[in-house]
Amino acid sequence: MPKPPLHLVLYQPEIPYNAGAVARTCVALGAKLWLVRPLGFQLDDKHMRRAGLDYWEHLDWEVVDDWDALLERLKGARLWYLSKTAARHYTDAEFRFGDVLVFGNESHGLPRSFLDADPNHCLRIPIRRQTRSLNLSVSAGVVAFEARRQLVAKGEIPHEPESR
């Protein structure tokens, strides 16, 4: 299997519909989905599967037991942390092939320690103050497709995604 152009990480996701929708986005992009335990649902949850039902067999995905296990599996990859508290806009990042987009869970986002450890790689989607946050799956789609746009513009991936 070819190396994925992007990795999307859901850190301790809670809602199966969101994970399923992000899974569908990963298939559309040819990205790999990573789920970091504990999960707020069972992997066979009908809601998660339903959100990406027609696409599940095409999904490149992996579940890891904890954050350290993920870091070990993605050793050497560049991580981008998405948070509504970050100062830098996601459109200001220069994404590269193999980058890792890390999204926190629906209730708490990412741990502050992750963000404090690497503030130069923390990104946010600018939204109006009247909105607390965007849905996890919407956020993942917005940032992942910007990363894809940049990879296409630099010639790192083809304009039309390859079938896997």
Secondary structure, 3 states (H helix, E strand, C coil): CCCCCEEEEEECCCCHHHHHHHHHHHHHHCCEEEEECCCCCCCCCHHHHHHCHHHHHHCEEEEECCHHHHHHHCCCCCEEEECCCCCEEHHHCCCCCCEEEEECECCCECCHHHHHHCHHHEEECCCCCCCCCCCHHHHHHHHHHHHHHHHHHCCCCCCCCCCC
